[in-house]
Amino acid sequence: MKPNVKLLGIMLLKKIVLKVEKRELKNVKEVLWSFKESKPEVSIDALRHGTLGEDTLVSFNVDEKHYEALIGKLNESGIRVLLPATKSEKENLAVKLKPKVISTNNAQGESNRLDVETHALNKRAINTPAAVLDATIENGNYEKVIQISKDFKSGFELIKKAKDNLGKAVTNAVNNAFEKASKSMFEFTSGFNQLIKIASDRNLKAMHLIDQQKTAGLYAINLCASRREYLNLLIQICNNNSIPNIVCLKASVELATMVLDEEDSNEDTEYAVRYLNIKWLQIVFDTTGDEITQKQKNSVKELISRVRKIRNERNL
């Protein structure tokens, strides 16, 4: 396997790491958006953020076909690229990009600059408590971040940093789980379950990280949207009283679009009649209904009404 390369299905992806100031993040996103607009077929996965001193590290994968072109675009925009990290690959790219961003005799100098920065990155990545915490945050291991934030042995500065970055760690966990479930059918269940775990985590609720929990739940719904083979998972979300009520309600809106477009005898309706907790859904609707549109309200009302009607007819 080539360095910094991973296989996703049958598509070969290669990693790019950028070193930017925090204020440059918007520019990075604009450059990537512009690149996608000009090349709709390109595959760029979700961005991951980390810190290196006062700078921000941004990493992502891009398909091999557009790898060099995207690095060229980033260089043209003045964005510093840390990876590719292998010497031969850096020298090749330095030569190819020379007409645009490197002076005539400076291809080797550009390669040396990347060597120095990569070495600095590796040196800073020693397993110091702060570096371990940075990696933990970037990887989305929010439970470990919570542990550090509560461990008085960690020291004041580390505890404060853990508390300040817990939201970021949860956001990374959500993005990682969604990416995993979206990109691979073999990882779908694991990613989906992780999203539900985050959405229903009582510790996060106690720490007022409700927005991240809502996002996790909405991502889980997104994975199931318009896919009838996952109707059972939508019903599980509807019935889950540990996740934010708005997530349950949004799941019922999506469920209604599947159930209400068929006759009462269809398989989807039958499954909802058997397993949907309409008592809980009615409570959710009564307390959270104002957060959805009138059209969505009508759909949920009709869903509850249909399930109740069939159950009454069958004395269930």
Helices and strands as residue ranges (DSSP letters): E 5-8, E 11-20, G 22-24, H 25-38, E 48-52, E 55-63, G 64-66, H 67-76, E 80-83, H 87-101, H 107-124, H 129-138, H 142-150, G 152-154, H 156-164, H 166-183, H 188-199, H 202-206, H 210-224, G 228-230, H 231-239, H 245-259, H 267-275, H 278-288, G 289-291, H 294-313
